[in-house]
Amino acid sequence: TVPLTSRKLSAPLRFAQITDVHIGSRSPAFLERVMSRVNSLNADFLCITGDFIDAPGIDEEQLSALRTCPVPIYFCIGNHERYEDLDDILQRLQHLGVQVLRTQALQHGEVQVIGIDDSDQRDQVKRELARLTVDPESFVLLLYHRPYGLKDAAAAGVDLMISGHTHNGQIVPFNLVVKRVFDQIVGLFHEGATQLYVSPGTGTWGPIMRLGSTGEVTLFEVQPA
C-alpha cells in the first residue's frame, strides 16, 4: 500500500497497479490469483503498466480472469507486448473490457489518466506528453512501463507516474545490473511536486522465482490534502 496526498482531490482515491505479470511465462492460474487479490482491494480502478503478456497466441480464454474485475482497467503497453503479436494482444484486451491507452488521456472523475507506449528512447515521455493536453485542474496519473522521464513528467505537470519493468532485479545479483541502467529501480521517488512509483513487478520473467525481491499488487491510497 502506497499512501499519498493531493490538493487536487476532494475525496479519497484508491486504485491498484499490476505490472510485469508476464502471462506466457506465467500461467492463467497465476492471473486468476492476481485478479482475486486485486478484486479484494475495493479499488476505484486498476492500472496495468505493461509486460502483461510475453508470448504470442495468448487467447482470450487464457486472460478471462480480467472479466472478474468490477472496475475499469487501464493499460499501457510494455516492451514484451511490442516483441509479440501486439495488434492481436490489444484486440483481445479490448474485447475483455480493458481500455488501452496509447498516447491517450481519459477522465476518471477528478483523475486524468494518461497512458503512453513503451519505447527504448529515453525522451519518450517528453515527446509523447507534448502531444497531449495535461489538465492542470485534475490529478494527473501517467502510466508508462519503464522508469524513465520523471523530470519530463514533472515539467509537463504530471502528479504521479507509475512504472514497472525493472522487477527490482528479480534474482540477486541481477539487481546490480539493473541499478547500472536505471536510476530508480523500486519504490517512491520525487521531482518537485511530481512523484514516481516503480513497482518491483507482479509476476516473473524467465525462471519462476525471485531472490532478494518480492512481487506485488500495489494499492495507492490518495487522500485529499
N, C-alpha and C positions, 0 to 999 in steps of 0.2 A: 504494500500500500504506500502510495506517494502523496502526502498531504501538501496542498498548495493553497495560496490565496490570490484573489484578483479583485481589483476595484471595478472591473467591468461586469461583474456578475451581481444580480440582485437575489439569486437563490443558489443553494449548493448544487454543484455539478459532480456527478460520478460517471466516469467512463473507464472502460477496460482496454488494454492493449495486449495483443499476442503478436509475435513476430518470429520469423525463422522456425516455423513449425515443421517445414520440410516433409510434407506428405509425398511419399515416394520412397525416401529414405525411412520415413516413419509410416506406420500403418493407419488405416481408417479407424481402428480400435483406439489408437492413441488420440486421434482427433476427437473421438467421442468422449474420452476422458477430459480433454482440454475444454470442450464445449460444456460439459457438465459443470466444470469449475467456473467457467465464465458465467453460465446461466444462474449460478448461485449468488452472484455478486450484486444483483439488483442495480446494474449499471444503466445509464441513460442510453448509451450506445457502445459499440465495440469497434476498435480500430485494429486493422491487420496491416503491419508495416513491412510487407514484402517477404520473399522467400517462403511463401506459404506452400508452394509446390516446387519440387525439384526433379521431376521426371516427366517424360511425355506420356500421353494416353491416360492420365488420371481422370476417370469419368465422374459424372455427377453422383452416381451411387456411392462412390468412394468418399465423396465430400458431403454426403447427405446430412451429416451431423450439423452442418451450418443451418439447416432448416429449423432446428430446435431453438435457435436464438430468437428471443422475443423482442429484441430491439434492433434498430438499424445497424448494419455493418458497413464500415467504410474501409476501402482497400487502396493501397498504392503498391505498385509492382516493385520487386526486388531484382537482383541480378540473376537469380536462378530462373525466374519466370522468363526473363529475356533469353536465357540459354535454351529454353524448351519451346513447346508449341504455344507461344504467347497468345495469339489470337484465339485459339481454341480454349485456352485456360480462362481468358477473360469472358468468353461467351458462356462457359459453364458456370462461372461465378455469378454472372449476371442472372442466369436462369435460376440460381439458388437465392436470389434476392440481394446479393452483395452490390453495393454501389461503388463502382470502380472510378477512382479519381486520377485523371492523367492531365496534369497541369489544369486542374479544375478546382473550383471552390463551390461550396454549398452552405446554406444556413441551417443550423440546427438550434433553434431558439436563439439564445444570446451568443452562440458559438459559431464562428466561421471556420468550417473545416476545409483545409486545403490539402490536396494530395498531388505530388509530382513524381515523375518516373525516376527510377534509379539510373545513374549514369556513372561511368568511370571518370568523368570530368569533375574536377574539384569545384568548378564555378557553376555547377548545375543549379544549385539553389538560387544563386543570384540571377542567372539567366531566366529561369522559369518563373520566379516570383515577379520579375519585371514585366511579364506578360499578363499578370493578373492584377486585379484591384483588391488590395488588402484593406479591409474595413476597420478603420481606427476605433469605431464605437463597439465592435464585437470583441469577444475573447477569441483571439486568432490561434487556431491549432493547426500546426503543419505536420503532415505525415511524409516522412522521407526515409528511405530504407537505411542509408548509411550515414554515420555521424560526421558528415562534412557540412560546412556552411553556416555554423552558428552565428558568426559575425554578420553574414549577409542576411540571415533571418532577422537578426536584431535591427539591422538597418532598414528592413522592409516593414517593421512593426509587428512581427510575429510575437505572440505572448509565450507560447510553448511549442517546441519542436520535439517530436518523438521519433526515435530511430531504433535500429537493431543492428544486424549484420555481423557484429564482432564476436558474438557468442561468449564474450569475455574470455576468449581463447579456447573455451570448451574443455581442453585437456592440457594440463601442465606438461611441458613448458611452452606450449604454443602461445600462451598469453604474452610471453616475452616478445614474440614475433609481432603479434597484433599491436602491442604498445609502440613498436617502431613505425607502424603505419598510421595509427590513429592517435590523436591527442586525447580524445575522450573515448574510453572503451566500455565503461559501465557506470551507471549512476546518474546523478543530477549535476548539471553544470549551469553557470550563469554568464551572461554577457549583457551588462546593463539590466534593463527590465525584462529581458528575454531569458527563458530557461530551456535547456535541452535535457531530455531524459533518454539515456541509452540503455535499453533492455539487454540483459545477457542472453535473450532468446528463450523461446518456449520449448522448442524441440532440439534435435541434434542433427548434424550432417556427418555422413561417413559412419564411424563407429557409434553405436547407440549407447554412448556412455559419456559421462562428464567426470573430470577430476580437477578439483580446485575451482570449479564453477558450478552454479546452480541454475537450472531452467526456471522460468517463472511465468505466471499470468499476472500482469500488472494492473492494479486498480488505482486510478487517480481520483482523489477527493479534493475538489477545489471549492473553498469556502469564499463567500463574499468578504472583501476586506472591510 
